[in-house]
Amino acid sequence: MSTLVWSLIVIALFVHLSRYLLAIKRWSAPIRESFSGDLLALGNNLVCIPSRTVDAQLPSGAPTVICFPGLMEDMRYFLEVHRETLARVVIINNANYHNPFAATPEPEPKWWTPNPHRLGTIAHDAFCVTKVVEHFAHEGAVYLHGHSRGGAVVLESGRQRPDLVRTATAVLEAAVVPKGRLANNGERYLKPVGLYLLPFIFALQRILPEKKRLQSPMMWVTTSYKNKLVAAIPYVPKQYATVAVQCADIMEWQVKSDITYYENFADVWLITGERDHVLWRQAMLDSARQSAKVRITETVGTDHFPSLEKPNVVGALFAERLA
């Protein structure tokens, strides 16, 4: 073979090896925040029950709100929006993501069983949700609040254990839904080259100045808390291999899932942003309108992160529903 061919082979092998090492590398955790409450390890997932001033006011039989964040988000996404929610709040972290809090979680309880699903898939995290519902939601109404990919996790938990959620409400915020799409034909750019390059992209984002990381169309609505969490996105996963699996699985799940996923819940509530630069908003609405169970609330002055951009508005919606 010619020198050029050998050179191209060497370059290709170097790129592939570099990609592999970046994907499996266990990246350092971001600076952890103080936390008051309970932390519990459930396999590769983490559960937090934050201490709040409203907890002392909760009567017997109060509702339970179980939350699951989106891709490359952690449990902090829900802290502001549910600070005054009159319900027991339980938040689950994505599997194989860093603990954002300066507290050591308790070990796995005896009732936990090994997760049978592949790490990084929606099914894997949905299995954890079913266990949390089963062991934390013993009385009162149950609301499963999922943002973005977390919406698909909520719906998948209903598919896995419809017996647990038949009286529950699924709250899907700017969510990955059956037959949904990524914004701006994102699937075309991710398959297959974009997925392969993700470890390089995330590693590069870690070294970019924060100002650069926040230069995105979805940042047309800003708050200090949103800026803080969005700027931290590259630091949230422990391994970028997990994120690559998550991205591929989101696209596959949207194609495979159908309208029946909504039917497992007593009620489904879709909260959308005024715009959405991450998910295709119209596809989300078209999907929701196929089911009579889904009620749609469209917020104003919001993008893909309504609970960060308008926490008072989303919090008021919950207060109205829980009243």
C-alpha positions as CSV (number, residue, x, y, z in Angstrom):
1,M,0.0,0.0,0.0
2,S,1.1,3.5,-0.6
3,T,2.4,5.9,2.1
4,L,-0.8,7.9,1.8
5,V,-3.0,4.9,2.5
6,W,-0.9,3.9,5.5
7,S,-1.1,7.5,6.8
8,L,-4.9,7.5,6.5
9,I,-5.1,4.2,8.3
10,V,-2.9,5.5,11.1
11,I,-4.9,8.7,11.4
12,A,-8.2,6.8,11.4
13,L,-7.0,4.4,14.1
14,F,-5.7,7.4,16.2
15,V,-9.1,9.2,15.9
16,H,-11.0,6.0,16.8
17,L,-8.8,5.3,19.8
18,S,-9.1,8.9,21.0
19,R,-12.8,8.7,20.7
20,Y,-12.9,5.5,22.6
21,L,-10.8,6.8,25.4
22,L,-12.8,10.0,25.7
23,A,-16.0,8.0,25.8
24,I,-15.0,5.6,28.5
25,K,-13.0,8.1,30.6
26,R,-14.5,8.8,34.0
27,W,-14.6,12.5,34.1
28,S,-14.2,14.5,37.3
29,A,-17.2,15.8,39.1
30,P,-18.2,19.5,39.1
31,I,-18.0,21.5,42.3
32,R,-20.7,20.1,44.5
33,E,-23.3,22.1,46.3
34,S,-24.5,22.0,49.9
35,F,-27.6,19.9,50.3
36,S,-30.2,19.3,53.1
37,G,-32.2,16.2,52.8
38,D,-31.9,12.5,52.0
39,L,-29.7,10.9,49.3
40,L,-30.1,7.3,48.3
41,A,-28.2,5.2,45.8
42,L,-30.3,2.9,43.5
43,G,-27.8,1.1,41.3
44,N,-26.4,3.6,38.8
45,N,-29.1,6.1,39.7
46,L,-29.3,8.5,42.7
47,V,-32.5,9.7,44.5
48,C,-32.8,12.8,46.5
49,I,-35.6,13.9,48.9
50,P,-34.8,17.6,49.6
51,S,-35.7,19.2,52.9
52,R,-38.1,22.1,52.4
53,T,-39.9,24.5,54.7
54,V,-43.2,23.3,53.3
55,D,-42.6,19.7,54.3
56,A,-43.7,20.5,57.9
57,Q,-47.1,21.7,56.5
58,L,-47.9,18.5,54.6
59,P,-50.9,16.7,55.9
60,S,-51.4,12.9,56.0
61,G,-52.1,11.7,52.5
62,A,-50.4,14.6,50.8
63,P,-49.5,14.1,47.1
64,T,-46.1,12.8,45.9
65,V,-44.2,14.4,43.0
66,I,-41.5,12.2,41.5
67,C,-39.2,14.0,39.1
68,F,-36.8,12.9,36.4
69,P,-34.5,15.4,34.6
70,G,-33.5,15.6,30.9
71,L,-30.4,14.7,29.0
72,M,-27.2,16.0,30.6
73,E,-29.2,17.6,33.5
74,D,-29.1,16.6,37.1
75,M,-31.5,16.7,40.1
76,R,-31.0,20.4,40.6
77,Y,-33.3,21.1,37.7
78,F,-36.4,20.7,39.9
79,L,-35.3,22.3,43.1
80,E,-36.5,25.8,42.4
81,V,-39.8,24.9,40.7
82,H,-40.8,22.6,43.5
83,R,-39.5,24.6,46.4
84,E,-43.0,25.6,47.5
85,T,-45.0,22.7,46.0
86,L,-47.3,21.2,48.7
87,A,-46.3,17.6,48.0
88,R,-43.6,15.1,48.9
89,V,-40.9,15.7,46.3
90,V,-38.6,12.9,45.2
91,I,-36.0,13.6,42.5
92,I,-34.1,10.9,40.5
93,N,-30.8,11.5,38.7
94,N,-29.9,10.1,35.3
95,A,-28.0,6.9,35.6
96,N,-24.2,7.2,35.6
97,Y,-24.3,11.0,36.2
98,H,-22.4,12.8,39.0
99,N,-24.0,13.5,42.4
100,P,-24.3,17.3,42.3
101,F,-24.4,17.6,46.1
102,A,-21.8,17.6,48.8
103,A,-23.4,14.7,50.6
104,T,-22.8,11.0,50.6
105,P,-25.8,8.9,49.6
106,E,-27.0,6.0,51.7
107,P,-26.3,2.6,50.3
108,E,-28.8,0.6,48.3
109,P,-31.9,-0.5,50.3
110,K,-32.7,-4.2,50.6
111,W,-35.7,-3.8,48.3
112,W,-33.6,-2.7,45.3
113,T,-33.0,-5.3,42.6
114,P,-30.4,-5.1,39.8
115,N,-31.5,-3.1,36.8
116,P,-32.0,-5.5,33.8
117,H,-31.8,-2.8,31.1
118,R,-28.8,-1.4,29.3
119,L,-27.2,1.6,31.0
120,G,-28.1,4.8,29.2
121,T,-31.4,3.7,27.8
122,I,-34.8,5.2,28.7
123,A,-35.9,1.7,29.8
124,H,-33.0,1.6,32.3
125,D,-34.0,4.8,34.0
126,A,-37.7,4.0,33.8
127,F,-37.0,0.8,35.8
128,C,-35.7,3.0,38.6
129,V,-38.8,5.2,38.4
130,T,-41.0,2.2,38.9
131,K,-39.1,1.2,42.0
132,V,-39.4,4.7,43.4
133,V,-43.1,4.8,42.8
134,E,-43.5,1.4,44.4
135,H,-41.6,2.3,47.6
136,F,-42.1,6.1,48.0
137,A,-45.7,6.8,46.8
138,H,-47.8,4.9,49.4
139,E,-50.6,7.4,49.8
140,G,-52.1,10.5,48.2
141,A,-52.1,11.4,44.5
142,V,-49.0,10.7,42.5
143,Y,-47.5,13.1,39.9
144,L,-44.5,11.9,37.7
145,H,-42.8,15.1,36.4
146,G,-40.3,14.5,33.6
147,H,-38.4,17.1,31.7
148,S,-37.2,16.5,28.1
149,R,-35.8,12.9,28.0
150,G,-37.3,12.6,31.5
151,G,-40.8,12.7,29.9
152,A,-40.0,9.6,27.9
153,V,-38.7,8.0,31.1
154,V,-42.0,8.7,32.8
155,L,-44.0,7.3,29.9
156,E,-41.8,4.2,29.7
157,S,-42.2,3.6,33.4
158,G,-46.0,3.4,32.7
159,R,-45.4,0.9,29.9
160,Q,-43.2,-1.3,32.2
161,R,-45.6,-1.1,35.2
162,P,-49.0,0.1,34.2
163,D,-50.4,-1.3,37.5
164,L,-48.3,1.3,39.5
165,V,-49.4,4.4,37.5
166,R,-53.0,3.8,36.5
167,T,-54.2,6.4,39.0
168,A,-51.1,8.7,38.6
169,T,-50.7,11.9,36.5
170,A,-47.8,12.1,34.0
171,V,-46.5,15.7,33.8
172,L,-44.4,16.0,30.6
173,E,-42.4,19.2,30.4
174,A,-40.9,20.0,26.9
175,A,-40.8,16.3,26.6
176,V,-39.5,13.5,24.4
177,V,-42.8,11.9,23.4
178,P,-44.0,9.1,21.1
179,K,-43.4,10.0,17.4
180,G,-41.6,13.2,18.5
181,R,-38.6,14.7,16.7
182,L,-35.5,16.7,17.5
183,A,-35.5,20.3,16.6
184,N,-34.2,21.4,13.2
185,N,-34.0,17.8,11.8
186,G,-31.4,17.0,14.5
187,E,-31.7,13.3,13.7
188,R,-30.1,13.9,10.3
189,Y,-27.1,15.5,11.9
190,L,-26.6,13.0,14.7
191,K,-27.0,9.8,12.5
192,P,-24.4,8.4,12.3
193,V,-21.5,10.8,12.2
194,G,-22.8,13.2,14.9
195,L,-23.2,10.3,17.4
196,Y,-19.7,9.2,16.8
197,L,-18.3,12.7,17.4
198,L,-20.2,13.4,20.6
199,P,-17.3,12.5,23.0
200,F,-15.1,15.0,21.1
201,I,-17.7,17.7,21.3
202,F,-18.4,17.2,25.0
203,A,-14.7,17.1,25.9
204,L,-14.2,20.3,23.9
205,Q,-17.1,22.0,25.7
206,R,-15.4,21.3,29.1
207,I,-12.5,23.6,28.2
208,L,-14.5,26.4,26.5
209,P,-15.1,29.6,28.5
210,E,-18.6,29.6,30.1
211,K,-19.6,32.5,27.9
212,K,-19.0,30.4,24.8
213,R,-21.0,27.4,26.3
214,L,-24.0,29.7,26.8
215,Q,-24.0,31.0,23.2
216,S,-27.0,29.0,22.0
217,P,-30.4,29.9,20.4
218,M,-32.1,28.2,23.4
219,M,-30.6,30.9,25.7
220,W,-32.8,33.7,24.4
221,V,-34.5,33.4,27.7
222,T,-32.0,33.6,30.6
223,T,-32.1,33.5,34.3
224,S,-29.1,33.2,36.6
225,Y,-30.2,29.7,37.7
226,K,-30.7,28.5,34.1
227,N,-27.3,29.9,33.1
228,K,-25.7,28.1,36.0
229,L,-27.2,24.7,35.1
230,V,-26.8,25.0,31.4
231,A,-23.1,26.0,31.8
232,A,-22.5,22.9,33.9
233,I,-24.0,20.5,31.3
234,P,-20.6,19.1,30.0
235,Y,-19.6,18.3,33.6
236,V,-22.7,16.4,34.6
237,P,-22.2,12.9,33.1
238,K,-19.5,10.6,34.6
239,Q,-18.8,9.1,31.1
240,Y,-19.7,10.4,27.7
241,A,-20.3,6.8,26.5
242,T,-23.5,6.9,28.5
243,V,-24.6,10.1,26.8
244,A,-23.9,8.7,23.3
245,V,-26.2,5.7,24.2
246,Q,-28.8,8.1,25.5
247,C,-28.9,10.2,22.3
248,A,-29.2,7.2,20.1
249,D,-31.8,5.7,22.3
250,I,-33.9,8.8,22.3
251,M,-34.2,8.7,18.6
252,E,-35.0,5.0,18.5
253,W,-37.6,5.3,21.4
254,Q,-39.4,8.2,19.6
255,V,-39.8,6.0,16.5
256,K,-40.8,2.8,18.4
257,S,-43.2,4.3,20.9
258,D,-46.9,5.1,20.1
259,I,-50.0,6.7,21.4
260,T,-50.7,3.8,23.8
261,Y,-47.9,5.0,26.1
262,Y,-50.2,7.9,27.2
263,E,-53.1,5.5,28.0
264,N,-51.3,3.9,31.0
265,F,-51.9,7.0,33.2
266,A,-55.1,8.4,34.7
267,D,-54.1,11.8,33.3
268,V,-51.4,13.3,31.2
269,W,-50.3,16.9,31.2
270,L,-48.0,18.4,28.6
271,I,-46.2,21.7,29.4
272,T,-44.5,23.3,26.4
273,G,-42.3,26.3,25.9
274,E,-43.2,29.2,23.6
275,R,-40.4,28.0,21.5
276,D,-38.1,24.9,21.7
277,H,-34.6,24.8,20.2
278,V,-34.0,21.2,21.4
279,L,-37.1,19.3,20.5
280,W,-39.5,19.9,17.6
281,R,-42.4,21.6,19.3
282,Q,-45.0,20.9,16.6
283,A,-44.2,17.2,16.6
284,M,-44.6,17.2,20.4
285,L,-48.0,18.9,20.1
286,D,-49.2,16.6,17.3
287,S,-48.3,13.6,19.3
288,A,-50.1,14.8,22.4
289,R,-53.2,15.7,20.5
290,Q,-53.7,12.1,19.4
291,S,-54.7,11.2,22.9
292,A,-57.9,12.5,24.7
293,K,-56.0,12.0,28.0
294,V,-53.4,14.7,27.3
295,R,-54.1,18.2,28.4
296,I,-51.7,20.8,26.9
297,T,-50.5,24.0,28.7
298,E,-48.4,26.3,26.5
299,T,-46.2,28.7,28.5
300,V,-45.1,32.2,27.3
301,G,-41.6,33.6,27.3
302,T,-40.0,30.1,27.5
303,D,-37.9,27.7,25.5
304,H,-36.9,24.2,26.3
305,F,-36.5,24.8,30.1
306,P,-39.8,26.2,31.4
307,S,-39.1,25.2,35.0
308,L,-35.8,27.1,34.9
309,E,-37.1,30.0,32.8
310,K,-40.4,30.6,34.5
311,P,-40.3,28.6,37.8
312,N,-43.1,30.7,39.3
313,V,-45.4,30.0,36.4
314,V,-44.8,26.3,36.4
315,G,-44.9,26.2,40.2
316,A,-48.3,28.0,40.1
317,L,-49.6,25.4,37.6
318,F,-48.7,22.7,40.1
319,A,-50.2,24.6,42.9
320,E,-53.5,25.0,41.0
321,R,-53.6,21.3,40.1
322,L,-52.7,20.1,43.7
323,A,-55.2,22.5,45.4
